[in-house]
Amino acid sequence: FIFTEKRLILIDKQGITGHKAQYHTIPYKSISHFSVETAGTFDMDAELKIYISGNMTPFQREFKKGADIKGVQKMLAHFILK
């Protein structure tokens, strides 16, 4: 995740070597809402879903246990509610 003043950039490294990457650039004004699911006792991964206006399918990212999902949520809220 890269937070800029005007947009969120998502980078998804793919493949075994990680050389292939997919980039999404999302203007904050296009984000209608987002949801966060924190890690639990049996489900060790946290999850973030970002919903874009006019798109029914959210951008979805999983975070390993110990990742700062609350920090990502805080930054996202800061830029969306600006």
Biopython code that builds the backbone (N, CA, C, O; Angstrom):
import numpy as np
from Bio.PDB.StructureBuilder import StructureBuilder

atoms = [
    (1, "PHE", "N", (0.842, -1.178, 0.000)),
    (1, "PHE", "CA", (0.000, 0.000, 0.000)),
    (1, "PHE", "C", (0.885, 1.239, 0.000)),
    (1, "PHE", "O", (1.810, 1.365, 0.802)),
    (2, "ILE", "N", (0.581, 2.138, -0.908)),
    (2, "ILE", "CA", (1.266, 3.427, -0.933)),
    (2, "ILE", "C", (0.185, 4.497, -0.853)),
    (2, "ILE", "O", (-0.693, 4.566, -1.713)),
    (3, "PHE", "N", (0.249, 5.331, 0.181)),
    (3, "PHE", "CA", (-0.709, 6.415, 0.363)),
    (3, "PHE", "C", (-0.084, 7.695, -0.154)),
    (3, "PHE", "O", (0.957, 8.126, 0.342)),
    (4, "THR", "N", (-0.717, 8.312, -1.157)),
    (4, "THR", "CA", (-0.271, 9.611, -1.637)),
    (4, "THR", "C", (-1.323, 10.632, -1.214)),
    (4, "THR", "O", (-2.300, 10.277, -0.554)),
    (5, "GLU", "N", (-1.136, 11.871, -1.581)),
    (5, "GLU", "CA", (-2.101, 12.912, -1.217)),
    (5, "GLU", "C", (-3.441, 12.739, -1.935)),
    (5, "GLU", "O", (-4.473, 13.159, -1.411)),
    (6, "LYS", "N", (-3.443, 12.131, -3.120)),
    (6, "LYS", "CA", (-4.663, 12.065, -3.924)),
    (6, "LYS", "C", (-5.176, 10.654, -4.193)),
    (6, "LYS", "O", (-6.328, 10.480, -4.592)),
    (7, "ARG", "N", (-4.328, 9.641, -3.977)),
    (7, "ARG", "CA", (-4.746, 8.293, -4.344)),
    (7, "ARG", "C", (-4.042, 7.227, -3.520)),
    (7, "ARG", "O", (-3.033, 7.470, -2.857)),
    (8, "LEU", "N", (-4.618, 6.041, -3.594)),
    (8, "LEU", "CA", (-4.048, 4.857, -2.961)),
    (8, "LEU", "C", (-3.481, 3.986, -4.073)),
    (8, "LEU", "O", (-4.158, 3.739, -5.072)),
    (9, "ILE", "N", (-2.265, 3.524, -3.913)),
    (9, "ILE", "CA", (-1.650, 2.647, -4.901)),
    (9, "ILE", "C", (-1.464, 1.285, -4.246)),
    (9, "ILE", "O", (-0.807, 1.163, -3.212)),
    (10, "LEU", "N", (-2.052, 0.259, -4.864)),
    (10, "LEU", "CA", (-1.926, -1.107, -4.380)),
    (10, "LEU", "C", (-0.978, -1.859, -5.303)),
    (10, "LEU", "O", (-1.141, -1.825, -6.523)),
    (11, "ILE", "N", (-0.002, -2.530, -4.736)),
    (11, "ILE", "CA", (0.959, -3.307, -5.512)),
    (11, "ILE", "C", (0.822, -4.761, -5.096)),
    (11, "ILE", "O", (0.942, -5.093, -3.916)),
    (12, "ASP", "N", (0.567, -5.631, -6.076)),
    (12, "ASP", "CA", (0.387, -7.049, -5.815)),
    (12, "ASP", "C", (1.476, -7.809, -6.558)),
    (12, "ASP", "O", (1.396, -7.992, -7.772)),
    (13, "LYS", "N", (2.500, -8.254, -5.822)),
    (13, "LYS", "CA", (3.573, -9.034, -6.436)),
    (13, "LYS", "C", (3.075, -10.446, -6.660)),
    (13, "LYS", "O", (2.423, -11.037, -5.798)),
    (14, "GLN", "N", (3.392, -10.981, -7.837)),
    (14, "GLN", "CA", (2.882, -12.291, -8.220)),
    (14, "GLN", "C", (4.013, -13.208, -8.653)),
    (14, "GLN", "O", (5.117, -12.762, -8.967)),
    (15, "GLY", "N", (3.714, -14.478, -8.662)),
    (15, "GLY", "CA", (4.688, -15.463, -9.132)),
    (15, "GLY", "C", (5.665, -15.865, -8.048)),
    (15, "GLY", "O", (5.715, -15.266, -6.974)),
    (16, "ILE", "N", (6.425, -16.872, -8.347)),
    (16, "ILE", "CA", (7.385, -17.416, -7.378)),
    (16, "ILE", "C", (8.510, -16.436, -7.097)),
    (16, "ILE", "O", (8.940, -16.295, -5.952)),
    (17, "THR", "N", (8.991, -15.756, -8.133)),
    (17, "THR", "CA", (10.117, -14.836, -7.964)),
    (17, "THR", "C", (9.685, -13.453, -7.505)),
    (17, "THR", "O", (10.503, -12.695, -6.984)),
    (18, "GLY", "N", (8.416, -13.114, -7.688)),
    (18, "GLY", "CA", (7.938, -11.794, -7.299)),
    (18, "GLY", "C", (8.299, -10.706, -8.285)),
    (18, "GLY", "O", (8.121, -9.523, -7.994)),
    (19, "HIS", "N", (8.812, -11.093, -9.468)),
    (19, "HIS", "CA", (9.171, -10.095, -10.473)),
    (19, "HIS", "C", (7.945, -9.536, -11.174)),
    (19, "HIS", "O", (7.948, -8.384, -11.610)),
    (20, "LYS", "N", (6.907, -10.336, -11.284)),
    (20, "LYS", "CA", (5.676, -9.875, -11.915)),
    (20, "LYS", "C", (4.845, -9.147, -10.860)),
    (20, "LYS", "O", (4.678, -9.630, -9.740)),
    (21, "ALA", "N", (4.329, -7.976, -11.237)),
    (21, "ALA", "CA", (3.547, -7.193, -10.276)),
    (21, "ALA", "C", (2.345, -6.573, -10.969)),
    (21, "ALA", "O", (2.382, -6.241, -12.154)),
    (22, "GLN", "N", (1.279, -6.429, -10.193)),
    (22, "GLN", "CA", (0.069, -5.776, -10.678)),
    (22, "GLN", "C", (-0.127, -4.515, -9.842)),
    (22, "GLN", "O", (-0.046, -4.560, -8.615)),
    (23, "TYR", "N", (-0.385, -3.394, -10.506)),
    (23, "TYR", "CA", (-0.544, -2.114, -9.829)),
    (23, "TYR", "C", (-1.976, -1.616, -10.005)),
    (23, "TYR", "O", (-2.520, -1.642, -11.109)),
    (24, "HIS", "N", (-2.577, -1.164, -8.911)),
    (24, "HIS", "CA", (-3.885, -0.521, -8.956)),
    (24, "HIS", "C", (-3.718, 0.861, -8.355)),
    (24, "HIS", "O", (-3.117, 1.010, -7.291)),
    (25, "THR", "N", (-4.241, 1.860, -9.022)),
    (25, "THR", "CA", (-4.219, 3.216, -8.492)),
    (25, "THR", "C", (-5.663, 3.663, -8.332)),
    (25, "THR", "O", (-6.432, 3.680, -9.293)),
    (26, "ILE", "N", (-6.016, 4.022, -7.117)),
    (26, "ILE", "CA", (-7.408, 4.323, -6.778)),
    (26, "ILE", "C", (-7.492, 5.727, -6.180)),
    (26, "ILE", "O", (-6.947, 5.966, -5.103)),
    (27, "PRO", "N", (-8.163, 6.656, -6.858)),
    (27, "PRO", "CA", (-8.374, 7.981, -6.260)),
    (27, "PRO", "C", (-9.243, 7.842, -5.011)),
    (27, "PRO", "O", (-10.220, 7.094, -5.013)),
    (28, "TYR", "N", (-8.890, 8.557, -3.952)),
    (28, "TYR", "CA", (-9.655, 8.463, -2.697)),
    (28, "TYR", "C", (-11.119, 8.813, -2.897)),
    (28, "TYR", "O", (-11.986, 8.248, -2.230)),
    (29, "LYS", "N", (-11.410, 9.746, -3.816)),
    (29, "LYS", "CA", (-12.794, 10.159, -4.035)),
    (29, "LYS", "C", (-13.637, 9.035, -4.640)),
    (29, "LYS", "O", (-14.866, 9.097, -4.600)),
    (30, "SER", "N", (-12.987, 8.006, -5.201)),
    (30, "SER", "CA", (-13.711, 6.873, -5.784)),
    (30, "SER", "C", (-14.038, 5.778, -4.774)),
    (30, "SER", "O", (-14.836, 4.886, -5.063)),
    (31, "ILE", "N", (-13.431, 5.841, -3.599)),
    (31, "ILE", "CA", (-13.673, 4.815, -2.578)),
    (31, "ILE", "C", (-14.971, 5.146, -1.858)),
    (31, "ILE", "O", (-15.079, 6.182, -1.201)),
    (32, "SER", "N", (-15.960, 4.257, -1.984)),
    (32, "SER", "CA", (-17.250, 4.497, -1.337)),
    (32, "SER", "C", (-17.222, 4.055, 0.126)),
    (32, "SER", "O", (-17.785, 4.731, 0.988)),
    (33, "HIS", "N", (-16.575, 2.932, 0.408)),
    (33, "HIS", "CA", (-16.400, 2.477, 1.788)),
    (33, "HIS", "C", (-15.377, 1.349, 1.832)),
    (33, "HIS", "O", (-14.965, 0.828, 0.796)),
    (34, "PHE", "N", (-14.974, 0.982, 3.042)),
    (34, "PHE", "CA", (-14.040, -0.126, 3.203)),
    (34, "PHE", "C", (-14.385, -0.875, 4.475)),
    (34, "PHE", "O", (-15.049, -0.341, 5.364)),
    (35, "SER", "N", (-13.926, -2.123, 4.556)),
    (35, "SER", "CA", (-14.167, -2.922, 5.758)),
    (35, "SER", "C", (-12.875, -3.620, 6.157)),
    (35, "SER", "O", (-12.038, -3.956, 5.319)),
    (36, "VAL", "N", (-12.740, -3.829, 7.464)),
    (36, "VAL", "CA", (-11.566, -4.489, 8.017)),
    (36, "VAL", "C", (-12.042, -5.642, 8.889)),
    (36, "VAL", "O", (-12.942, -5.487, 9.714)),
    (37, "GLU", "N", (-11.425, -6.788, 8.692)),
    (37, "GLU", "CA", (-11.683, -7.951, 9.541)),
    (37, "GLU", "C", (-10.362, -8.296, 10.210)),
    (37, "GLU", "O", (-9.398, -8.666, 9.540)),
    (38, "THR", "N", (-10.320, -8.175, 11.522)),
    (38, "THR", "CA", (-9.076, -8.426, 12.239)),
    (38, "THR", "C", (-8.860, -9.924, 12.416)),
    (38, "THR", "O", (-9.791, -10.716, 12.272)),
    (39, "ALA", "N", (-7.630, -10.301, 12.728)),
    (39, "ALA", "CA", (-7.288, -11.703, 12.952)),
    (39, "ALA", "C", (-7.935, -12.188, 14.235)),
    (39, "ALA", "O", (-8.089, -11.431, 15.193)),
    (40, "GLY", "N", (-8.310, -13.449, 14.243)),
    (40, "GLY", "CA", (-8.938, -14.033, 15.423)),
    (40, "GLY", "C", (-8.126, -15.203, 15.949)),
    (40, "GLY", "O", (-6.974, -15.399, 15.564)),
    (41, "THR", "N", (-8.735, -15.968, 16.824)),
    (41, "THR", "CA", (-8.065, -17.108, 17.437)),
    (41, "THR", "C", (-7.781, -18.200, 16.417)),
    (41, "THR", "O", (-6.668, -18.724, 16.358)),
    (42, "PHE", "N", (-8.781, -18.545, 15.617)),
    (42, "PHE", "CA", (-8.616, -19.628, 14.655)),
    (42, "PHE", "C", (-8.278, -19.125, 13.255)),
    (42, "PHE", "O", (-7.588, -19.813, 12.503)),
    (43, "ASP", "N", (-8.748, -17.955, 12.904)),
    (43, "ASP", "CA", (-8.425, -17.348, 11.617)),
    (43, "ASP", "C", (-7.306, -16.351, 11.864)),
    (43, "ASP", "O", (-7.544, -15.265, 12.392)),
    (44, "MET", "N", (-6.095, -16.711, 11.487)),
    (44, "MET", "CA", (-4.910, -15.930, 11.843)),
    (44, "MET", "C", (-4.677, -14.714, 10.939)),
    (44, "MET", "O", (-3.879, -13.842, 11.281)),
    (45, "ASP", "N", (-5.359, -14.645, 9.796)),
    (45, "ASP", "CA", (-5.149, -13.544, 8.866)),
    (45, "ASP", "C", (-6.200, -12.454, 9.046)),
    (45, "ASP", "O", (-7.356, -12.735, 9.360)),
    (46, "ALA", "N", (-5.782, -11.213, 8.845)),
    (46, "ALA", "CA", (-6.711, -10.078, 8.824)),
    (46, "ALA", "C", (-7.022, -9.788, 7.355)),
    (46, "ALA", "O", (-6.285, -10.202, 6.461)),
    (47, "GLU", "N", (-8.115, -9.077, 7.122)),
    (47, "GLU", "CA", (-8.538, -8.822, 5.748)),
    (47, "GLU", "C", (-9.053, -7.395, 5.605)),
    (47, "GLU", "O", (-9.737, -6.874, 6.485)),
    (48, "LEU", "N", (-8.713, -6.778, 4.489)),
    (48, "LEU", "CA", (-9.180, -5.436, 4.159)),
    (48, "LEU", "C", (-9.902, -5.502, 2.817)),
    (48, "LEU", "O", (-9.384, -6.070, 1.856)),
    (49, "LYS", "N", (-11.099, -4.921, 2.753)),
    (49, "LYS", "CA", (-11.858, -4.827, 1.510)),
    (49, "LYS", "C", (-12.111, -3.357, 1.222)),
    (49, "LYS", "O", (-12.557, -2.614, 2.096)),
    (50, "ILE", "N", (-11.824, -2.936, -0.011)),
    (50, "ILE", "CA", (-12.024, -1.558, -0.436)),
    (50, "ILE", "C", (-13.039, -1.566, -1.570)),
    (50, "ILE", "O", (-12.834, -2.211, -2.598)),
    (51, "TYR", "N", (-14.133, -0.843, -1.371)),
    (51, "TYR", "CA", (-15.209, -0.788, -2.356)),
    (51, "TYR", "C", (-15.106, 0.505, -3.153)),
    (51, "TYR", "O", (-15.003, 1.595, -2.590)),
    (52, "ILE", "N", (-15.135, 0.362, -4.477)),
    (52, "ILE", "CA", (-15.023, 1.487, -5.393)),
    (52, "ILE", "C", (-16.412, 1.802, -5.946)),
    (52, "ILE", "O", (-17.177, 0.889, -6.258)),
    (53, "SER", "N", (-16.737, 3.076, -6.067)),
    (53, "SER", "CA", (-18.026, 3.492, -6.629)),
    (53, "SER", "C", (-18.236, 2.855, -7.999)),
    (53, "SER", "O", (-17.351, 2.892, -8.854)),
    (54, "GLY", "N", (-19.419, 2.270, -8.198)),
    (54, "GLY", "CA", (-19.757, 1.665, -9.479)),
    (54, "GLY", "C", (-19.214, 0.268, -9.687)),
    (54, "GLY", "O", (-19.415, -0.311, -10.755)),
    (55, "ASN", "N", (-18.526, -0.298, -8.693)),
    (55, "ASN", "CA", (-17.961, -1.639, -8.817)),
    (55, "ASN", "C", (-18.452, -2.496, -7.653)),
    (55, "ASN", "O", (-18.215, -2.156, -6.494)),
    (56, "MET", "N", (-19.123, -3.584, -7.942)),
    (56, "MET", "CA", (-19.686, -4.442, -6.898)),
    (56, "MET", "C", (-18.621, -5.295, -6.200)),
    (56, "MET", "O", (-18.788, -5.676, -5.042)),
    (57, "THR", "N", (-17.539, -5.591, -6.901)),
    (57, "THR", "CA", (-16.486, -6.445, -6.354)),
    (57, "THR", "C", (-15.408, -5.590, -5.697)),
    (57, "THR", "O", (-14.833, -4.720, -6.351)),
    (58, "PRO", "N", (-15.122, -5.820, -4.416)),
    (58, "PRO", "CA", (-14.107, -4.996, -3.742)),
    (58, "PRO", "C", (-12.683, -5.451, -4.058)),
    (58, "PRO", "O", (-12.455, -6.590, -4.465)),
    (59, "PHE", "N", (-11.733, -4.539, -3.860)),
    (59, "PHE", "CA", (-10.328, -4.924, -3.837)),
    (59, "PHE", "C", (-10.114, -5.559, -2.475)),
    (59, "PHE", "O", (-10.505, -4.987, -1.458)),
    (60, "GLN", "N", (-9.511, -6.712, -2.442)),
    (60, "GLN", "CA", (-9.402, -7.475, -1.204)),
    (60, "GLN", "C", (-7.939, -7.827, -0.962)),
    (60, "GLN", "O", (-7.254, -8.308, -1.864)),
    (61, "ARG", "N", (-7.470, -7.590, 0.243)),
    (61, "ARG", "CA", (-6.100, -7.935, 0.610)),
    (61, "ARG", "C", (-6.101, -8.633, 1.966)),
    (61, "ARG", "O", (-6.818, -8.234, 2.883)),
    (62, "GLU", "N", (-5.286, -9.680, 2.078)),
    (62, "GLU", "CA", (-5.115, -10.379, 3.356)),
    (62, "GLU", "C", (-3.805, -9.943, 3.979)),
    (62, "GLU", "O", (-2.828, -9.674, 3.280)),
    (63, "PHE", "N", (-3.796, -9.877, 5.294)),
    (63, "PHE", "CA", (-2.613, -9.494, 6.062)),
    (63, "PHE", "C", (-2.276, -10.623, 7.014)),
    (63, "PHE", "O", (-3.160, -11.181, 7.665)),
    (64, "LYS", "N", (-1.020, -10.954, 7.093)),
    (64, "LYS", "CA", (-0.578, -12.006, 8.016)),
    (64, "LYS", "C", (-0.702, -11.515, 9.453)),
    (64, "LYS", "O", (-0.718, -10.312, 9.712)),
    (65, "LYS", "N", (-0.789, -12.450, 10.372)),
    (65, "LYS", "CA", (-0.881, -12.108, 11.787)),
    (65, "LYS", "C", (0.320, -11.250, 12.176)),
    (65, "LYS", "O", (1.458, -11.552, 11.816)),
    (66, "GLY", "N", (0.054, -10.192, 12.906)),
    (66, "GLY", "CA", (1.112, -9.284, 13.330)),
    (66, "GLY", "C", (1.228, -8.044, 12.451)),
    (66, "GLY", "O", (1.902, -7.083, 12.822)),
    (67, "ALA", "N", (0.575, -8.056, 11.287)),
    (67, "ALA", "CA", (0.602, -6.877, 10.416)),
    (67, "ALA", "C", (-0.246, -5.775, 11.052)),
    (67, "ALA", "O", (-1.199, -6.060, 11.776)),
    (68, "ASP", "N", (0.099, -4.537, 10.784)),
    (68, "ASP", "CA", (-0.592, -3.392, 11.391)),
    (68, "ASP", "C", (-1.834, -3.018, 10.575)),
    (68, "ASP", "O", (-1.858, -1.973, 9.926)),
    (69, "ILE", "N", (-2.848, -3.857, 10.608)),
    (69, "ILE", "CA", (-4.084, -3.616, 9.870)),
    (69, "ILE", "C", (-4.797, -2.376, 10.394)),
    (69, "ILE", "O", (-5.440, -1.660, 9.627)),
    (70, "LYS", "N", (-4.689, -2.118, 11.688)),
    (70, "LYS", "CA", (-5.335, -0.933, 12.259)),
    (70, "LYS", "C", (-4.651, 0.345, 11.783)),
    (70, "LYS", "O", (-5.311, 1.369, 11.607)),
    (71, "GLY", "N", (-3.353, 0.298, 11.575)),
    (71, "GLY", "CA", (-2.632, 1.444, 11.029)),
    (71, "GLY", "C", (-3.036, 1.729, 9.590)),
    (71, "GLY", "O", (-3.177, 2.887, 9.197)),
    (72, "VAL", "N", (-3.221, 0.670, 8.802)),
    (72, "VAL", "CA", (-3.680, 0.835, 7.413)),
    (72, "VAL", "C", (-5.078, 1.425, 7.410)),
    (72, "VAL", "O", (-5.373, 2.327, 6.626)),
    (73, "GLN", "N", (-5.939, 0.919, 8.283)),
    (73, "GLN", "CA", (-7.314, 1.428, 8.391)),
    (73, "GLN", "C", (-7.306, 2.907, 8.773)),
    (73, "GLN", "O", (-8.071, 3.699, 8.223)),
    (74, "LYS", "N", (-6.454, 3.268, 9.703)),
    (74, "LYS", "CA", (-6.372, 4.661, 10.157)),
    (74, "LYS", "C", (-5.918, 5.588, 9.033)),
    (74, "LYS", "O", (-6.480, 6.668, 8.858)),
    (75, "MET", "N", (-4.903, 5.173, 8.270)),
    (75, "MET", "CA", (-4.422, 5.990, 7.153)),
    (75, "MET", "C", (-5.495, 6.112, 6.075)),
    (75, "MET", "O", (-5.703, 7.194, 5.528)),
    (76, "LEU", "N", (-6.171, 5.018, 5.769)),
    (76, "LEU", "CA", (-7.208, 5.031, 4.747)),
    (76, "LEU", "C", (-8.343, 5.966, 5.153)),
    (76, "LEU", "O", (-8.810, 6.764, 4.341)),
    (77, "ALA", "N", (-8.780, 5.873, 6.389)),
    (77, "ALA", "CA", (-9.838, 6.764, 6.890)),
    (77, "ALA", "C", (-9.391, 8.229, 6.848)),
    (77, "ALA", "O", (-10.172, 9.114, 6.499)),
    (78, "HIS", "N", (-8.139, 8.472, 7.204)),
    (78, "HIS", "CA", (-7.609, 9.844, 7.192)),
    (78, "HIS", "C", (-7.723, 10.473, 5.804)),
    (78, "HIS", "O", (-8.175, 11.610, 5.670)),
    (79, "PHE", "N", (-7.313, 9.730, 4.768)),
    (79, "PHE", "CA", (-7.319, 10.280, 3.414)),
    (79, "PHE", "C", (-8.707, 10.307, 2.806)),
    (79, "PHE", "O", (-9.006, 11.216, 2.031)),
    (80, "ILE", "N", (-9.566, 9.352, 3.121)),
    (80, "ILE", "CA", (-10.917, 9.331, 2.551)),
    (80, "ILE", "C", (-11.780, 10.434, 3.159)),
    (80, "ILE", "O", (-12.560, 11.068, 2.448)),
    (81, "LEU", "N", (-11.653, 10.668, 4.456)),
    (81, "LEU", "CA", (-12.488, 11.622, 5.157)),
    (81, "LEU", "C", (-11.907, 13.035, 5.160)),
    (81, "LEU", "O", (-12.422, 13.913, 5.852)),
    (82, "LYS", "N", (-10.869, 13.256, 4.416)),
    (82, "LYS", "CA", (-10.181, 14.546, 4.353)),
    (82, "LYS", "C", (-11.077, 15.620, 3.794)),
    (82, "LYS", "O", (-10.658, 16.771, 3.670)),
]
sb = StructureBuilder()
sb.init_structure("model")
sb.init_model(0)
sb.init_chain("A")
sb.init_seg("    ")
for serial, (resi, resn, name, xyz) in enumerate(atoms, 1):
    if name == "N":
        sb.init_residue(resn, " ", resi, " ")
    sb.init_atom(name, np.array(xyz, "f"), 0.0, 1.0, " ", f" {name:<3s}", serial, name[0])
structure = sb.get_structure()
